[in-house]
Amino acid sequence: MLNINLGQAPAKPIKTISGLYLGKAVRRYTKRRRAQDAAGWIRGEVAIVTPTIKLAAAVFGVSAPVVRAQLDRCAKHHANGNSGDSYPISDDALDRLVTAIGADRVLAAIDRATQPQLPLAAAE
């Protein structure tokens, strides 16, 4: 992404805090500093990276086990090559679909989906 600065002061760097740090740092992380970071988070000056399940559950108002179950569900879908809430289609249903559409159209669609994006960069 190109960021052009037209005579404006450079943007203040965003402070990053890990979710693990938020969960563990209680002595060195005073209440006042936590309040400052919370306000900075709202203003977009602080970013929480790799949030814990407990933090995500608290922010979104759900229980930690529900978040864990959703993470496990997403991991299973991605491991199977599926994404989102899609479910795998059976071979029988796929055969009926190909028969109804026609094998030539299905193969043409596969060719379009797998062709390289042009222009190709030349190897040096």
N, C-alpha and C positions, 0 to 999 in steps of 0.2 A: 504494500500500500504506500503510495506516495503522499508525504505530508509536507505541504509547502507552507512556510511561515512568512506571511506578508507583513513585516514590520511589527509583529506582535512579540511579546516576551515569550521565551521558550516555555513550553508546558512543564509544569512541575512533575518530576518523576513519580510514578505510582509506587507506593510502598506495598510490598507483598508480605503476607503473613500466612504461614501454613496452618491448616486445620489442626495438625498435631500440636503445634506450638500453642494454639489457643486452648486446646484441651489440657495441656500439661503445665503451662507456665502460670503459676498462681502467686508465687512469692515475688519474683522479679517484675511481674506484670501488674502494676498497681491499678486500683480501681479508676483513678484519674486517667491513666494512660489507656486503659481499656475503653473508657468513655470517649477519649480523643480519637482512638482508632475506629470506634463504632461510628462516630460522626464523620470521619474521613471516608469510611466505607459507603455511607449514604451519599456523600458528595462525589464519590468516584475517585478519591485520592488513595484509597487503600483497596487492595485486591486480596481476597482469600483464595489461596491455591490449595489444591488437594484437600478439600474439606473432609472431615471425618463423617461417618454415618450419623453419629450423634448430633453433630452440628447441622447437617443437612436436614435431619428429622426435626430439629428444633425450629429451623428457619421456615420450613414448609408446613409445620404443624401436623406432622404424622409421626407414628411411632418408629423407632429404629428397626424393629423386626420387619415392618412393612417396607422400609427402604431397602433392607438387606434382601428381602424376597424379590423386589423389583430388579435389583442388581443381578441376582442369580438368574432371573427370568431372561433379562437382556443378554447375559453372557451365554445362555443356552441357545438363544436365537442367533446370535452372531457366530457361535461355534458351528452351527448347522448351515451357515451361509445365508440365513434369512435375516431380514432386518425388520424392526418395528414389531407390529402385532400380526405379521403375516404368518400363515401356517403352510407347511409344505403340501404341495399338491400330489395326489396319488398317481402312480404310473397309469392306472386305468383311466383316470380323469384326463391326464395329459394325452393319452392315446386318442380318446374321443375328441379332444380339442383339436389335435393335429388333423384328424380325419375330417372334422367339420370345416376347418380353415383351409386345409390343403397343405401337403408337405412342401410344395414349391414356395408358398408364401412364408411358411415357417422358416425354411432355409434362407430365404432372402432377408428376413428380419434378423436372423442370426448373423448373416454377413454384414448387414448394416451396423449391428451392435458391436461387432468385433473388428471392424475395419479401423486402421490407424487414423489418428487425427492428422490432417494435412495442414500446413506443409511440414514435412519431416525435416529435422535438423540433420545436416550431413555430418558423418563421423570424421574426425580428423586423425 
